[in-house]
């Protein structure tokens, strides 16, 4: 998947309540896959059309935004969500249950063979 974010993303895994603002709103639970100050990637069981308005409940806070893309993978559909202007995520606002900053991982080098 291409990296479409202007900011670094943190990998995570957390089940969150999501509301899709369709003709008839849909409430469901989805998996938060990664997050950055301006957006997130959410895993759904079914396709969510690009352009769909969406609301994520992250802890006590609501983040509204727009689905920018939705790609099918073997485990479901991954939707990139851009948060509305003026709303930025930070770890102080909401910390997912499982959170990893890939920038903190060291590069493993193999030992030379003798």
N, CA, C and O atoms as a Tinker XYZ file with bonds, in Angstrom:
   456  protein
     1  N      0.855000   -1.172000    0.000000    73     2
     2  CA     0.000000    0.000000    0.000000    64     1     3
     3  C      0.900000    1.233000    0.000000    63     2     4     5
     4  O      1.862000    1.282000    0.766000    81     3
     5  N      0.620000    2.203000   -0.815000    73     3     6
     6  CA     1.402000    3.427000   -0.871000    64     5     7
     7  C      1.166000    4.257000    0.376000    63     6     8     9
     8  O      0.066000    4.279000    0.927000    81     7
     9  N      2.225000    4.946000    0.816000    73     7    10
    10  CA     2.111000    5.819000    1.973000    64     9    11
    11  C      1.590000    7.162000    1.491000    63    10    12    13
    12  O      2.296000    7.889000    0.793000    81    11
    13  N      0.366000    7.493000    1.857000    73    11    14
    14  CA    -0.278000    8.716000    1.379000    64    13    15
    15  C     -0.268000    9.824000    2.433000    63    14    16    17
    16  O     -0.875000   10.875000    2.225000    81    15
    17  N      0.400000    9.606000    3.539000    73    15    18
    18  CA     0.381000   10.571000    4.629000    64    17    19
    19  C      1.509000   11.579000    4.525000    63    18    20    21
    20  O      2.609000   11.256000    4.078000    81    19
    21  N      1.227000   12.793000    4.937000    73    19    22
    22  CA     2.246000   13.830000    4.982000    64    21    23
    23  C      3.041000   13.725000    6.278000    63    22    24    25
    24  O      4.120000   14.306000    6.395000    81    23
    25  N      2.507000   12.978000    7.261000    73    23    26
    26  CA     3.148000   12.838000    8.567000    64    25    27
    27  C      3.425000   11.360000    8.842000    63    26    28    29
    28  O      2.775000   10.484000    8.270000    81    27
    29  N      4.391000   11.089000    9.716000    73    27    30
    30  CA     4.652000    9.688000   10.063000    64    29    31
    31  C      3.431000    9.066000   10.742000    63    30    32    33
    32  O      2.707000    9.739000   11.475000    81    31
    33  N      3.219000    7.800000   10.494000    73    31    34
    34  CA     2.102000    7.098000   11.115000    64    33    35
    35  C      2.630000    6.148000   12.172000    63    34    36    37
    36  O      3.756000    5.657000   12.092000    81    35
    37  N      1.792000    5.904000   13.160000    73    35    38
    38  CA     2.097000    4.926000   14.186000    64    37    39
    39  C      1.223000    3.708000   13.939000    63    38    40    41
    40  O      0.022000    3.837000   13.701000    81    39
    41  N      1.817000    2.544000   13.994000    73    39    42
    42  CA     1.059000    1.310000   13.818000    64    41    43
    43  C      0.306000    1.017000   15.112000    63    42    44    45
    44  O      0.819000    1.260000   16.204000    81    43
    45  N     -0.885000    0.506000   14.986000    73    43    46
    46  CA    -1.669000    0.213000   16.180000    64    45    47
    47  C     -2.685000   -0.871000   15.874000    63    46    48    49
    48  O     -2.843000   -1.308000   14.734000    81    47
    49  N     -3.359000   -1.285000   16.916000    73    47    50
    50  CA    -4.446000   -2.240000   16.774000    64    49    51
    51  C     -5.401000   -1.980000   17.922000    63    50    52    53
    52  O     -5.046000   -2.122000   19.092000    81    51
    53  N     -6.613000   -1.599000   17.569000    73    51    54
    54  CA    -7.608000   -1.311000   18.592000    64    53    55
    55  C     -8.985000   -1.361000   17.942000    63    54    56    57
    56  O     -9.192000   -0.773000   16.881000    81    55
    57  N     -9.912000   -2.049000   18.562000    73    55    58
    58  CA   -11.284000   -2.054000   18.064000    64    57    59
    59  C    -11.968000   -0.783000   18.521000    63    58    60    61
    60  O    -11.966000   -0.458000   19.708000    81    59
    61  N    -12.561000   -0.055000   17.561000    73    59    62
    62  CA   -13.180000    1.240000   17.870000    64    61    63
    63  C    -14.580000    1.325000   17.260000    63    62    64    65
    64  O    -14.851000    0.702000   16.234000    81    63
    65  N    -15.468000    2.096000   17.892000    73    63    66
    66  CA   -16.777000    2.370000   17.288000    64    65    67
    67  C    -16.619000    3.343000   16.118000    63    66    68    69
    68  O    -15.892000    4.333000   16.211000    81    67
    69  N    -17.303000    3.048000   15.031000    73    67    70
    70  CA   -17.253000    3.870000   13.816000    64    69    71
    71  C    -18.679000    4.125000   13.362000    63    70    72    73
    72  O    -19.537000    3.247000   13.449000    81    71
    73  N    -18.924000    5.337000   12.877000    73    71    74
    74  CA   -20.231000    5.680000   12.300000    64    73    75
    75  C    -19.999000    6.126000   10.864000    63    74    76    77
    76  O    -19.260000    7.077000   10.610000    81    75
    77  N    -20.638000    5.427000    9.926000    73    75    78
    78  CA   -20.592000    5.813000    8.517000    64    77    79
    79  C    -21.798000    6.687000    8.233000    63    78    80    81
    80  O    -22.936000    6.280000    8.470000    81    79
    81  N    -21.555000    7.882000    7.729000    73    79    82
    82  CA   -22.629000    8.835000    7.446000    64    81    83
    83  C    -23.162000    8.596000    6.038000    63    82    84    85
    84  O    -22.867000    9.352000    5.112000    81    83
    85  N    -23.943000    7.547000    5.892000    73    83    86
    86  CA   -24.562000    7.200000    4.611000    64    85    87
    87  C    -25.998000    7.729000    4.610000    63    86    88    89
    88  O    -26.402000    8.398000    5.561000    81    87
    89  N    -26.778000    7.442000    3.559000    73    87    90
    90  CA   -28.183000    7.857000    3.532000    64    89    91
    91  C    -28.871000    7.433000    4.823000    63    90    92    93
    92  O    -29.636000    8.191000    5.418000    81    91
    93  N    -28.584000    6.216000    5.236000    73    91    94
    94  CA   -29.018000    5.724000    6.539000    64    93    95
    95  C    -27.737000    5.432000    7.311000    63    94    96    97
    96  O    -27.030000    4.483000    6.971000    81    95
    97  N    -27.410000    6.228000    8.355000    73    95    98
    98  CA   -26.145000    6.040000    9.083000    64    97    99
    99  C    -25.981000    4.606000    9.592000    63    98   100   101
   100  O    -26.945000    3.952000    9.989000    81    99
   101  N    -24.732000    4.141000    9.567000    73    99   102
   102  CA   -24.398000    2.783000    9.998000    64   101   103
   103  C    -23.392000    2.875000   11.144000    63   102   104   105
   104  O    -22.365000    3.543000   11.022000    81   103
   105  N    -23.689000    2.204000   12.252000    73   103   106
   106  CA   -22.782000    2.135000   13.396000    64   105   107
   107  C    -22.164000    0.742000   13.409000    63   106   108   109
   108  O    -22.879000   -0.254000   13.294000    81   107
   109  N    -20.841000    0.662000   13.548000    73   107   110
   110  CA   -20.183000   -0.627000   13.593000    64   109   111
   111  C    -18.881000   -0.534000   14.365000    63   110   112   113
   112  O    -18.456000    0.547000   14.772000    81   111
   113  N    -18.254000   -1.690000   14.559000    73   111   114
   114  CA   -16.945000   -1.764000   15.204000    64   113   115
   115  C    -15.944000   -2.140000   14.117000    63   114   116   117
   116  O    -16.191000   -3.039000   13.313000    81   115
   117  N    -14.807000   -1.438000   14.103000    73   115   118
   118  CA   -13.763000   -1.703000   13.116000    64   117   119
   119  C    -12.409000   -1.667000   13.820000    63   118   120   121
   120  O    -12.310000   -1.245000   14.972000    81   119
   121  N    -11.378000   -2.109000   13.127000    73   119   122
   122  CA   -10.043000   -2.142000   13.703000    64   121   123
   123  C     -9.220000   -0.941000   13.246000    63   122   124   125
   124  O     -9.053000   -0.705000   12.050000    81   123
   125  N     -8.711000   -0.191000   14.214000    73   123   126
   126  CA    -7.798000    0.916000   13.935000    64   125   127
   127  C     -6.434000    0.303000   13.661000    63   126   128   129
   128  O     -5.850000   -0.327000   14.543000    81   127
   129  N     -5.918000    0.481000   12.441000    73   127   130
   130  CA    -4.660000   -0.142000   12.012000    64   129   131
   131  C     -3.452000    0.762000   12.189000    63   130   132   133
   132  O     -2.392000    0.307000   12.621000    81   131
   133  N     -3.601000    2.036000   11.861000    73   131   134
   134  CA    -2.528000    2.999000   12.095000    64   133   135
   135  C     -3.138000    4.381000   12.214000    63   134   136   137
   136  O     -4.286000    4.613000   11.835000    81   135
   137  N     -2.330000    5.305000   12.757000    73   135   138
   138  CA    -2.856000    6.645000   13.028000    64   137   139
   139  C     -1.736000    7.674000   12.938000    63   138   140   141
   140  O     -0.578000    7.375000   13.229000    81   139
   141  N     -2.090000    8.875000   12.537000    73   139   142
   142  CA    -1.181000   10.018000   12.507000    64   141   143
   143  C     -1.999000   11.231000   12.933000    63   142   144   145
   144  O     -3.215000   11.116000   13.085000    81   143
   145  N     -1.380000   12.378000   13.128000    73   143   146
   146  CA    -2.153000   13.551000   13.552000    64   145   147
   147  C     -3.303000   13.908000   12.615000    63   146   148   149
   148  O     -4.323000   14.427000   13.069000    81   147
   149  N     -3.158000   13.640000   11.309000    73   147   150
   150  CA    -4.188000   14.080000   10.366000    64   149   151
   151  C     -5.077000   12.978000    9.813000    63   150   152   153
   152  O     -5.966000   13.259000    9.009000    81   151
   153  N     -4.861000   11.717000   10.225000    73   151   154
   154  CA    -5.698000   10.664000    9.684000    64   153   155
   155  C     -5.401000    9.301000   10.260000    63   154   156   157
   156  O     -4.574000    9.153000   11.160000    81   155
   157  N     -6.095000    8.297000    9.721000    73   155   158
   158  CA    -5.953000    6.933000   10.213000    64   157   159
   159  C     -6.279000    5.941000    9.107000    63   158   160   161
   160  O     -6.875000    6.290000    8.088000    81   159
   161  N     -5.872000    4.700000    9.332000    73   159   162
   162  CA    -6.265000    3.595000    8.462000    64   161   163
   163  C     -7.133000    2.667000    9.301000    63   162   164   165
   164  O     -6.745000    2.252000   10.393000    81   163
   165  N     -8.308000    2.350000    8.778000    73   163   166
   166  CA    -9.283000    1.529000    9.483000    64   165   167
   167  C     -9.538000    0.266000    8.672000    63   166   168   169
   168  O     -9.700000    0.338000    7.454000    81   167
   169  N     -9.577000   -0.881000    9.325000    73   167   170
   170  CA    -9.900000   -2.133000    8.652000    64   169   171
   171  C    -11.375000   -2.453000    8.857000    63   170   172   173
   172  O    -11.871000   -2.498000    9.983000    81   171
   173  N    -12.065000   -2.674000    7.732000    73   171   174
   174  CA   -13.486000   -3.015000    7.731000    64   173   175
   175  C    -13.690000   -4.398000    7.126000    63   174   176   177
   176  O    -12.827000   -4.898000    6.405000    81   175
   177  N    -14.825000   -5.011000    7.418000    73   175   178
   178  CA   -15.181000   -6.285000    6.790000    64   177   179
   179  C    -15.690000   -6.063000    5.368000    63   178   180   181
   180  O    -15.495000   -6.917000    4.504000    81   179
   181  N    -16.339000   -4.924000    5.116000    73   179   182
   182  CA   -16.903000   -4.625000    3.803000    64   181   183
   183  C    -16.310000   -3.326000    3.264000    63   182   184   185
   184  O    -15.782000   -2.507000    4.016000    81   183
   185  N    -16.408000   -3.155000    1.943000    73   183   186
   186  CA   -15.895000   -1.949000    1.289000    64   185   187
   187  C    -16.655000   -0.706000    1.764000    63   186   188   189
   188  O    -17.874000   -0.730000    1.934000    81   187
   189  N    -15.908000    0.370000    1.969000    73   187   190
   190  CA   -16.484000    1.672000    2.302000    64   189   191
   191  C    -16.079000    2.616000    1.170000    63   190   192   193
   192  O    -14.887000    2.838000    0.956000    81   191
   193  N    -17.039000    3.171000    0.448000    73   191   194
   194  CA   -16.693000    4.001000   -0.716000    64   193   195
   195  C    -15.884000    5.253000   -0.352000    63   194   196   197
   196  O    -16.126000    5.893000    0.671000    81   195
   197  N    -14.918000    5.583000   -1.218000    73   195   198
   198  CA   -14.170000    6.835000   -1.062000    64   197   199
   199  C    -15.168000    7.987000   -1.069000    63   198   200   201
   200  O    -16.153000    7.959000   -1.806000    81   199
   201  N    -14.913000    8.988000   -0.256000    73   199   202
   202  CA   -15.803000   10.137000   -0.149000    64   201   203
   203  C    -16.815000   10.010000    0.981000    63   202   204   205
   204  O    -17.483000   10.985000    1.327000    81   203
   205  N    -16.937000    8.807000    1.566000    73   203   206
   206  CA   -17.883000    8.610000    2.675000    64   205   207
   207  C    -17.441000    9.411000    3.885000    63   206   208   209
   208  O    -16.272000    9.381000    4.272000    81   207
   209  N    -18.386000   10.126000    4.479000    73   207   210
   210  CA   -18.120000   10.832000    5.743000    64   209   211
   211  C    -18.144000    9.794000    6.858000    63   210   212   213
   212  O    -18.956000    8.869000    6.841000    81   211
   213  N    -17.246000    9.955000    7.828000    73   211   214
   214  CA   -17.062000    8.944000    8.864000    64   213   215
   215  C    -16.762000    9.621000   10.197000    63   214   216   217
   216  O    -16.204000   10.718000   10.243000    81   215
   217  N    -17.138000    8.956000   11.264000    73   215   218
   218  CA   -16.863000    9.448000   12.614000    64   217   219
   219  C    -16.257000    8.299000   13.410000    63   218   220   221
   220  O    -16.834000    7.214000   13.482000    81   219
   221  N    -15.086000    8.541000   14.008000    73   219   222
   222  CA   -14.400000    7.536000   14.821000    64   221   223
   223  C    -14.486000    7.949000   16.286000    63   222   224   225
   224  O    -14.253000    9.112000   16.615000    81   223
   225  N    -14.814000    7.022000   17.155000    73   223   226
   226  CA   -14.815000    7.309000   18.592000    64   225   227
   227  C    -13.511000    6.770000   19.159000    63   226   228   229
   228  O    -13.312000    5.560000   19.270000    81   227
   229  N    -12.632000    7.692000   19.513000    73   227   230
   230  CA   -11.327000    7.343000   20.067000    64   229   231
   231  C    -11.313000    7.765000   21.529000    63   230   232   233
   232  O    -11.104000    8.935000   21.849000    81   231
   233  N    -11.537000    6.805000   22.402000    73   231   234
   234  CA   -11.653000    7.118000   23.828000    64   233   235
   235  C    -12.885000    7.968000   24.055000    63   234   236   237
   236  O    -13.988000    7.586000   23.665000    81   235
   237  N    -12.703000    9.128000   24.688000    73   235   238
   238  CA   -13.825000   10.042000   24.948000    64   237   239
   239  C    -14.008000   11.051000   23.818000    63   238   240   241
   240  O    -14.873000   11.922000   23.906000    81   239
   241  N    -13.214000   10.948000   22.768000    73   239   242
   242  CA   -13.225000   11.950000   21.702000    64   241   243
   243  C    -13.772000   11.384000   20.393000    63   242   244   245
   244  O    -13.627000   10.198000   20.100000    81   243
   245  N    -14.404000   12.266000   19.615000    73   243   246
   246  CA   -14.899000   11.925000   18.270000    64   245   247
   247  C    -14.013000   12.608000   17.245000    63   246   248   249
   248  O    -13.718000   13.798000   17.348000    81   247
   249  N    -13.598000   11.840000   16.264000    73   247   250
   250  CA   -12.825000   12.378000   15.150000    64   249   251
   251  C    -13.641000   12.146000   13.893000    63   250   252   253
   252  O    -13.952000   11.007000   13.544000    81   251
   253  N    -13.986000   13.234000   13.216000    73   251   254
   254  CA   -14.749000   13.139000   11.977000    64   253   255
   255  C    -13.804000   13.354000   10.806000    63   254   256   257
   256  O    -12.805000   14.067000   10.903000    81   255
   257  N    -14.156000   12.711000    9.693000    73   255   258
   258  CA   -13.310000   12.844000    8.524000    64   257   259
   259  C    -13.955000   12.250000    7.291000    63   258   260   261
   260  O    -15.161000   12.008000    7.246000    81   259
   261  N    -13.114000   12.019000    6.283000    73   259   262
   262  CA   -13.564000   11.511000    4.986000    64   261   263
   263  C    -12.711000   10.322000    4.583000    63   262   264   265
   264  O    -11.490000   10.345000    4.737000    81   263
   265  N    -13.359000    9.280000    4.065000    73   263   266
   266  CA   -12.634000    8.134000    3.524000    64   265   267
   267  C    -12.014000    8.582000    2.202000    63   266   268   269
   268  O    -12.718000    9.012000    1.289000    81   267
   269  N    -10.691000    8.475000    2.111000    73   267   270
   270  CA    -9.968000    8.911000    0.922000    64   269   271
   271  C     -9.771000    7.768000   -0.083000    63   270   272   273
   272  O     -9.741000    7.992000   -1.293000    81   271
   273  N     -9.637000    6.547000    0.435000    73   271   274
   274  CA    -9.495000    5.372000   -0.427000    64   273   275
   275  C     -9.925000    4.146000    0.377000    63   274   276   277
   276  O     -9.987000    4.191000    1.606000    81   275
   277  N    -10.217000    3.064000   -0.317000    73   275   278
   278  CA   -10.542000    1.798000    0.332000    64   277   279
   279  C     -9.990000    0.685000   -0.555000    63   278   280   281
   280  O    -10.377000    0.552000   -1.716000    81   279
   281  N     -9.084000   -0.109000    0.005000    73   279   282
   282  CA    -8.421000   -1.163000   -0.767000    64   281   283
   283  C     -8.691000   -2.530000   -0.146000    63   282   284   285
   284  O     -8.656000   -2.698000    1.073000    81   283
   285  N     -8.957000   -3.493000   -1.009000    73   283   286
   286  CA    -9.219000   -4.857000   -0.544000    64   285   287
   287  C     -7.911000   -5.585000   -0.281000    63   286   288   289
   288  O     -6.964000   -5.495000   -1.062000    81   287
   289  N     -7.874000   -6.315000    0.842000    73   287   290
   290  CA    -6.747000   -7.177000    1.202000    64   289   291
   291  C     -7.306000   -8.508000    1.647000    63   290   292   293
   292  O     -8.515000   -8.647000    1.830000    81   291
   293  N     -6.439000   -9.488000    1.822000    73   291   294
   294  CA    -6.936000  -10.825000    2.171000    64   293   295
   295  C     -7.684000  -10.858000    3.496000    63   294   296   297
   296  O     -8.485000  -11.766000    3.719000    81   295
   297  N     -7.447000   -9.901000    4.376000    73   295   298
   298  CA    -8.112000   -9.899000    5.689000    64   297   299
   299  C     -9.275000   -8.916000    5.778000    63   298   300   301
   300  O     -9.877000   -8.783000    6.844000    81   299
   301  N     -9.604000   -8.235000    4.702000    73   299   302
   302  CA   -10.709000   -7.273000    4.727000    64   301   303
   303  C    -10.417000   -6.082000    3.846000    63   302   304   305
   304  O     -9.688000   -6.188000    2.860000    81   303
   305  N    -10.985000   -4.954000    4.202000    73   303   306
   306  CA   -10.821000   -3.707000    3.440000    64   305   307
   307  C    -10.151000   -2.663000    4.319000    63   306   308   309
   308  O    -10.551000   -2.457000    5.465000    81   307
   309  N     -9.131000   -2.005000    3.780000    73   307   310
   310  CA    -8.414000   -0.977000    4.508000    64   309   311
   311  C     -8.791000    0.390000    3.928000    63   310   312   313
   312  O     -8.600000    0.654000    2.741000    81   311
   313  N     -9.328000    1.246000    4.795000    73   311   314
   314  CA    -9.780000    2.574000    4.368000    64   313   315
   315  C     -8.893000    3.637000    4.999000    63   314   316   317
   316  O     -8.675000    3.647000    6.210000    81   315
   317  N     -8.390000    4.526000    4.162000    73   315   318
   318  CA    -7.622000    5.672000    4.646000    64   317   319
   319  C     -8.578000    6.812000    4.933000    63   318   320   321
   320  O     -9.369000    7.200000    4.072000    81   319
   321  N     -8.508000    7.349000    6.143000    73   319   322
   322  CA    -9.404000    8.421000    6.581000    64   321   323
   323  C     -8.588000    9.676000    6.858000    63   322   324   325
   324  O     -7.604000    9.636000    7.597000    81   323
   325  N     -9.003000   10.790000    6.261000    73   323   326
   326  CA    -8.386000   12.084000    6.559000    64   325   327
   327  C     -9.309000   12.807000    7.526000    63   326   328   329
   328  O    -10.486000   13.016000    7.236000    81   327
   329  N     -8.759000   13.192000    8.695000    73   327   330
   330  CA    -9.549000   13.915000    9.678000    64   329   331
   331  C     -9.882000   15.314000    9.176000    63   330   332   333
   332  O     -9.127000   15.905000    8.404000    81   331
   333  N    -11.022000   15.835000    9.623000    73   331   334
   334  CA   -11.417000   17.194000    9.258000    64   333   335
   335  C    -10.381000   18.206000    9.746000    63   334   336   337
   336  O     -9.709000   17.988000   10.754000    81   335
   337  N    -10.264000   19.316000    9.015000    73   335   338
   338  CA    -9.351000   20.387000    9.402000    64   337   339
   339  C     -9.688000   20.863000   10.811000    63   338   340   341
   340  O    -10.854000   20.931000   11.200000    81   339
   341  N     -8.657000   21.186000   11.553000    73   339   342
   342  CA    -8.870000   21.683000   12.905000    64   341   343
   343  C     -8.914000   20.592000   13.956000    63   342   344   345
   344  O     -9.000000   20.890000   15.148000    81   343
   345  N     -8.857000   19.331000   13.542000    73   343   346
   346  CA    -8.900000   18.217000   14.504000    64   345   347
   347  C     -7.656000   17.369000   14.290000    63   346   348   349
   348  O     -7.530000   16.707000   13.260000    81   347
   349  N     -6.741000   17.380000   15.242000    73   347   350
   350  CA    -5.507000   16.605000   15.148000    64   349   351
   351  C     -5.447000   15.584000   16.265000    63   350   352   353
   352  O     -5.750000   15.888000   17.419000    81   351
   353  N     -5.047000   14.354000   15.907000    73   351   354
   354  CA    -4.857000   13.319000   16.907000    64   353   355
   355  C     -3.491000   13.477000   17.559000    63   354   356   357
   356  O     -2.533000   13.894000   16.909000    81   355
   357  N     -3.403000   13.144000   18.835000    73   355   358
   358  CA    -2.123000   13.034000   19.527000    64   357   359
   359  C     -2.257000   11.931000   20.564000    63   358   360   361
   360  O     -3.367000   11.563000   20.950000    81   359
   361  N     -1.145000   11.416000   21.005000    73   359   362
   362  CA    -1.154000   10.340000   21.990000    64   361   363
   363  C     -1.727000   10.818000   23.324000    63   362   364   365
   364  O     -2.227000   10.015000   24.112000    81   363
   365  N     -1.654000   12.126000   23.575000    73   363   366
   366  CA    -2.232000   12.681000   24.801000    64   365   367
   367  C     -3.760000   12.665000   24.750000    63   366   368   369
   368  O     -4.412000   12.579000   25.791000    81   367
   369  N     -4.326000   12.746000   23.565000    73   367   370
   370  CA    -5.775000   12.747000   23.391000    64   369   371
   371  C     -6.325000   11.321000   23.456000    63   370   372   373
   372  O     -7.354000   11.079000   24.088000    81   371
   373  N     -5.640000   10.380000   22.805000    73   371   374
   374  CA    -6.094000    8.991000   22.778000    64   373   375
   375  C     -4.913000    8.088000   22.482000    63   374   376   377
   376  O     -4.191000    8.296000   21.507000    81   375
   377  N     -4.719000    7.079000   23.331000    73   375   378
   378  CA    -3.647000    6.102000   23.112000    64   377   379
   379  C     -4.276000    4.746000   22.800000    63   378   380   381
   380  O     -4.923000    4.154000   23.664000    81   379
   381  N     -4.093000    4.242000   21.560000    73   379   382
   382  CA    -4.611000    2.918000   21.221000    64   381   383
   383  C     -4.003000    1.848000   22.132000    63   382   384   385
   384  O     -2.914000    2.026000   22.677000    81   383
   385  N     -4.723000    0.740000   22.285000    73   383   386
   386  CA    -4.259000   -0.343000   23.170000    64   385   387
   387  C     -2.896000   -0.881000   22.748000    63   386   388   389
   388  O     -2.029000   -1.098000   23.594000    81   387
   389  N     -2.703000   -1.092000   21.480000    73   387   390
   390  CA    -1.432000   -1.595000   20.962000    64   389   391
   391  C     -0.888000   -0.522000   20.035000    63   390   392   393
   392  O     -1.519000   -0.193000   19.030000    81   391
   393  N      0.270000    0.025000   20.360000    73   391   394
   394  CA     0.816000    1.156000   19.613000    64   393   395
   395  C      2.302000    0.940000   19.387000    63   394   396   397
   396  O      3.030000    0.588000   20.315000    81   395
   397  N      2.757000    1.153000   18.146000    73   395   398
   398  CA     4.159000    0.974000   17.802000    64   397   399
   399  C      4.590000    2.064000   16.836000    63   398   400   401
   400  O      3.954000    2.283000   15.805000    81   399
   401  N      5.664000    2.737000   17.176000    73   399   402
   402  CA     6.268000    3.712000   16.270000    64   401   403
   403  C      7.347000    2.979000   15.484000    63   402   404   405
   404  O      8.382000    2.631000   16.054000    81   403
   405  N      7.135000    2.733000   14.179000    73   403   406
   406  CA     8.123000    1.982000   13.401000    64   405   407
   407  C      9.494000    2.647000   13.366000    63   406   408   409
   408  O     10.494000    1.982000   13.098000    81   407
   409  N      9.553000    3.949000   13.634000    73   407   410
   410  CA    10.836000    4.660000   13.620000    64   409   411
   411  C     11.716000    4.248000   14.800000    63   410   412   413
   412  O     12.922000    4.494000   14.782000    81   411
   413  N     11.129000    3.624000   15.825000    73   411   414
   414  CA    11.912000    3.212000   16.991000    64   413   415
   415  C     12.539000    1.842000   16.814000    63   414   416   417
   416  O     13.335000    1.411000   17.648000    81   415
   417  N     12.190000    1.151000   15.733000    73   415   418
   418  CA    12.752000   -0.174000   15.495000    64   417   419
   419  C     14.145000   -0.049000   14.908000    63   418   420   421
   420  O     14.360000    0.704000   13.959000    81   419
   421  N     15.081000   -0.780000   15.466000    73   419   422
   422  CA    16.447000   -0.770000   14.942000    64   421   423
   423  C     16.551000   -1.662000   13.729000    63   422   424   425
   424  O     15.750000   -2.581000   13.557000    81   423
   425  N     17.516000   -1.404000   12.900000    73   423   426
   426  CA    17.751000   -2.237000   11.721000    64   425   427
   427  C     18.619000   -3.403000   12.164000    63   426   428   429
   428  O     19.689000   -3.206000   12.740000    81   427
   429  N     18.159000   -4.612000   11.894000    73   427   430
   430  CA    18.908000   -5.810000   12.243000    64   429   431
   431  C     19.900000   -6.129000   11.149000    63   430   432   433
   432  O     19.561000   -6.162000    9.966000    81   431
   433  N     21.118000   -6.361000   11.562000    73   431   434
   434  CA    22.136000   -6.728000   10.572000    64   433   435
   435  C     22.542000   -8.167000   10.834000    63   434   436   437
   436  O     22.727000   -8.581000   11.978000    81   435
   437  N     22.674000   -8.909000    9.768000    73   435   438
   438  CA    23.062000  -10.295000    9.923000    64   437   439
   439  C     24.550000  -10.363000   10.259000    63   438   440   441
   440  O     25.343000   -9.513000    9.854000    81   439
   441  N     24.904000  -11.418000   11.020000    73   439   442
   442  CA    26.313000  -11.605000   11.377000    64   441   443
   443  C     27.055000  -12.126000   10.157000    63   442   444   445
   444  O     26.527000  -12.943000    9.402000    81   443
   445  N     28.275000  -11.656000    9.967000    73   443   446
   446  CA    29.042000  -12.162000    8.834000    64   445   447
   447  C     29.359000  -13.642000    9.039000    63   446   448   449
   448  O     29.589000  -14.086000   10.164000    81   447
   449  N     29.367000  -14.383000    7.966000    73   447   450
   450  CA    29.714000  -15.799000    8.051000    64   449   451
   451  C     31.228000  -15.952000    8.036000    63   450   452   453
   452  O     31.931000  -15.186000    7.378000    81   451
   453  N     31.719000  -16.936000    8.757000    73   451   454
   454  CA    33.169000  -17.116000    8.865000    64   453   455
   455  C     33.635000  -18.251000    7.989000    63   454   456
   456  O     34.828000  -18.551000    7.949000    81   455
